[in-house]
Amino acid sequence: MQLQPKHVQPVVMAGIMAFIMTAFITWLNLGWRPDFLVLWARAFVVAWPVASLAAFVASPIAPKVTQAIIRRLNRLP
């Protein structure tokens, strides 16, 4: 099987989002501590695979939900 963008893109997107979110949440919960980078890295290593799985699950659902929202919003006066 040859990799295609639909296989790689969710993993890349999840990695970027997990990187940003784990940094923010780690900082929010703990502040700037001497071991911040270690704690952040640990959270990121756990979050990235979970986020990747979530992205694969959400990717077929998100366009349908988006279209439903757009249809409803466009019907508003």
N, C-alpha and C positions, 0 to 999 in steps of 0.2 A: 504494500500500500504506500502510495506517495503522499506526503503531507501536502495539505492544501491550506490556503489562508483561513478557511472556516475552522480548521483544527488548531491553528497557531494563534489567531487573533484573540480568542477568549482567554488564553493563557497569558498573553502579553498584557491585555487589558486588566486582567485580574491581578497580575504582578504589580502594575503601576498603581492600581487602586489600593491594594493591600499595603504597598510601600508607604503611600501617603496616609492612609487611615491608621495603620498601626503606629506610625510616628506621632500622629496627632493624639490618638487615644492614650498612648503610653505617656506622652508629655502631659496631657490633661489629668491623668490619674496620679502620676508620680512626680511631675515637675522635672527640672533639669538636675538630675542626680549624677554623681560620678559614674555610676554603672548604667546610665541611660542607654548608651549604644548597645550594650550587651542585652539588656531587657527588651529593647526595641527589636534587635535582630532575632531574638527568640520568638517574639510575637509574630514577626514577619514570616519566619520559616514555617510556623504553624498555619498562619492565615492564608498564605499564597495558595497552597493546594486546596484548601477549603473554598477560597474565592474562585479558583479555577473551576472546581466542580459546580459551584453555584452559577458561574457564567455559562457553562454548557447546559445546565438545566434551564436557565432563564432565557437563553438566546432564541429558542423557538417561541417562547411565550411573550417576550417583550414587544415584538412588532404587533402582535394581535392586541395586546393591552393598549399600546400606543394608538393604534387605529381606532379602537373603541373610545378612547379619551378624546381624540381629535374629532370624531363624528359627533359626540355629545357636546363638546365645546362649540363646534360650528353651528349647532342647532340653537344655541342660546341667542336671545335677541341682542 
